[in-house]
Amino acid sequence: MVEVLTDETFKSQVENGKGVALVDFYADWCMPCKMMAPIIEEIAKEYDGKVFVGKLNVDNAHDTAVEYRVMSIPTMIIFKDGEKKEEFIGARDGSELKAAIAKYI
């Protein structure tokens, strides 16, 4: 399941979290973001219990987007134990994200 994040929950779920997390920085009006939504959902189902998957709306969580210097959306960031490991900007193939996630599990 993909969890919807806010500035507040991002800190507790991702920055202070343990294990691997994939966060999709998006906006509702962004067409490439809408294209990524089913891919992010698929990853959440496939890695259920192994990877935390969250979505952060940059329009509603401006502070976190600024902190991580998200200038273009969609941006997907992989974290391990709260530390940023990899960043992907723009619509991506699910296999590319899965290969990156596999490095940190």
NORQUINOR-V781044 format. One record per residue. N is the residue number from 1. RES is the residue in one small letter. OMEGA is omega in whole degrees, 0 to 359 (999 if undefined). Layout:
N RES OMEGA
N RES OMEGA
This chain:
1 m 178
2 v 180
3 e 177
4 v 184
5 l 172
6 t 175
7 d 183
8 e 183
9 t 177
10 f 181
11 k 183
12 s 185
13 q 187
14 v 184
15 e 179
16 n 183
17 g 176
18 k 178
19 g 185
20 v 176
21 a 172
22 l 179
23 v 178
24 d 175
25 f 189
26 y 169
27 a 183
28 d 184
29 w 187
30 c 181
31 m 177
32 p 177
33 c 178
34 k 177
35 m 181
36 m 186
37 a 180
38 p 178
39 i 178
40 i 177
41 e 179
42 e 179
43 i 179
44 a 179
45 k 183
46 e 184
47 y 180
48 d 180
49 g 181
50 k 184
51 v 172
52 f 179
53 v 181
54 g 176
55 k 180
56 l 180
57 n 185
58 v 177
59 d 181
60 n 183
61 a 186
62 h 184
63 d 180
64 t 178
65 a 179
66 v 181
67 e 181
68 y 176
69 r 177
70 v 183
71 m 180
72 s 177
73 i 359
74 p 170
75 t 177
76 m 180
77 i 176
78 i 178
79 f 172
80 k 182
81 d 176
82 g 182
83 e 179
84 k 181
85 k 183
86 e 180
87 e 178
88 f 181
89 i 180
90 g 180
91 a 183
92 r 174
93 d 180
94 g 181
95 s 178
96 e 178
97 l 180
98 k 178
99 a 179
100 a 179
101 i 183
102 a 180
103 k 187
104 y 180
105 i 999
